[in-house]
């Protein structure tokens, strides 16, 4: 196990509660795990004999697969439970489910839940470590960390760097985690989108708010483009997918007006032709697949750190 250093927490619940030192410690630890993916044998013994539980109450492909692979590469035993296979469908409380699973020897619970605050509730009730894989519209801390890891990998120190988040900020837990993490590291953060999806109240978090993408197209070093949930259109939050793409979609015409070397990011899944065009998503400025690769290293780092901190305080 590595030195826990600035990390003393048995859980990772959100980036809002972390210090800049804690954020940097996770990122530095992740750098040490990033080379494992390049080995012929993609294994490390850090969590050998430990049990990691994926407890997902919402559908997920990338995040769940990333956590599963991260656990396996650390030599942990892995258990997957989806909502429909859990006793909560029979009326059992989340805490009782967690306690029963902990009694079977689970060491780390990775939870995604539709209710904000569910991971915090579980963490207060369990001795096992809890990692938030997304709770409601609250936070998605490992996605925020992997986004920031990717930015630092390409840009270095983020102090003074200008990062734009484009799209549905209101409903985005990814946006909130990015904002908290980036602001702690000294970056300038801008939010871009229609008024219905970018509330002015976000200005209280120390970010810039823009409703016209073209007015700030050459101001930012990174454009992290958030998925537009197409079901929002049924609620009238934007007139049409076509109009959204016209006003806020990142295509090759807009890319040419951006800073040279601008980074194009997206947490996925991508709606090609809506928030981002095919040629930009697959172009040389895109680091979207690099985000996926870095997600493994970040999640490996988080698992090792929470387990190490828990053992240090046992």
Buried (B, 14 or more C-beta within 10 A) or exposed (E): EBEBBBBEBBBBBBBBBBEEEBBBBBBBBBBBBBEBBEEEEEEBEBBEEBBBBBBBBBEBEBBBBBBBBBBBBBBBBBBBBBBEEBEBEEEEEBBEBBBEBBEEEBBBBBBBBEEBEBBBBBBEBBEBBBBBBBBBBBBBBBBBBBBBBBBBBBBEEBEEBBBBBBBBBBBBBBBBBBBBBBBBBEBBBBBBBBEBBBEEEBEEEEBBBBBEBEEBBEBBBBBBBBBBBEEBBEEEBBEEBEEBBEBBBBBEEBBEEBBEEBBBBBBBEBBEBBBBBEEBBEBEBBBBEBBBBBBBBBBBBBBBBBBBBBBEEE
